[in-house]
Amino acid sequence: MNNSSYQIIETSDGSSTIFVNDLDEHYHSTHGAIQEAKHVFLKNGLERKSHLNEISIFEVGFGTGLNAFLTSISSSTTTIKYDSLELFPLNMELIESLNYASLFNIDEQKMFLELHKAEWDNSILITPNFQLKKINQSIFDHNFLINHYDIIYFDAFGPRAQPEMWAINVFEKMYSTLKNGGFLVTYCAKGQVKRDLKAVGFDVVSLPGPPGKREMTQAWKV
Ligand SMILES: C[S@@+](CC[C@H](N)C(=O)[O-])C[C@H]1O[C@@H](n2cnc3c(N)ncnc32)[C@H](O)[C@@H]1O
């Protein structure tokens, strides 16, 4: 997609997101991009594994890097290994038009840019306890490690825009790449998605969503 397909807009908490014209879909909730990321992926994601010394995370959709950024600045003691899959990396011009870094302190601003400048398809130590591997590949081509991750941040575009990302064959891959006791977390609470996650073997938990959304979903491999 070229830049004319994308429009930067401001969400209700003052943080930006991107609207994709071709998909008629936003990268984040218009009720607050940062608020949503913190609620779904940090509070109901990362924090559920904060007792571990090392946490391995797989993200579906690196996109603006917002989830990776918030995760990287959230912890100073736990070691995080963060693998993030992205088929359509955004260009730097667009990234620099987002206001995330400006809402944080100077060190955190540098961190945001470092995550974006990090080479693709290589594990890069961004800080002593945050290792990032951005993988430029489709979820349908990626060779998933088995029983490897503690958490999956499932942050694909919604089922209306990209139904193929929410299909049983994808959920089977997610299940097998998680460790026993690991879980997938997503903003989506659609009934069919929850039924399909259950069909694959997940224990599905519905939780209150971020502002503007009634529910969100955790799916545990037990
Ligand atoms: C909701 S957006 C990502 C949001 C991102 N986590 C963020 O905070 O900006 C979904 C992402 O999935 C990516 N994507 C779409 N199809 C994909 C595919 N087949 N494989 C991997 N990534 C894909 C899109 O390019 C987009 O960046």
The ligand as a Gaussian input file, in Angstrom:
#p B3LYP/6-31G(d) Opt

LIG

0 1
 C       -4.220000      -3.754000      13.772000
 S       -2.760000      -3.554000      12.826000
 C       -1.397000      -3.717000      13.923000
 C       -1.352000      -2.924000      15.099000
 C        0.011000      -2.915000      15.722000
 N        0.166000      -3.953000      16.714000
 C        0.205000      -1.532000      16.274000
 O        0.203000      -1.352000      17.499000
 O        0.327000      -0.626000      15.481000
 C       -2.606000      -5.157000      12.029000
 C       -1.274000      -5.392000      11.377000
 O       -1.229000      -6.689000      10.776000
 C       -0.484000      -6.603000       9.580000
 N       -0.836000      -7.742000       8.690000
 C       -1.855000      -7.815000       7.798000
 N       -1.876000      -9.019000       7.187000
 C       -0.839000      -9.731000       7.691000
 C       -0.320000     -11.033000       7.441000
 N       -0.896000     -11.866000       6.566000
 N        0.761000     -11.436000       8.143000
 C        1.355000     -10.602000       9.051000
 N        0.910000      -9.350000       9.337000
 C       -0.171000      -8.914000       8.657000
 C       -0.903000      -5.250000       9.013000
 O        0.014000      -4.779000       8.054000
 C       -0.978000      -4.391000      10.275000
 O        0.251000      -3.758000      10.563000

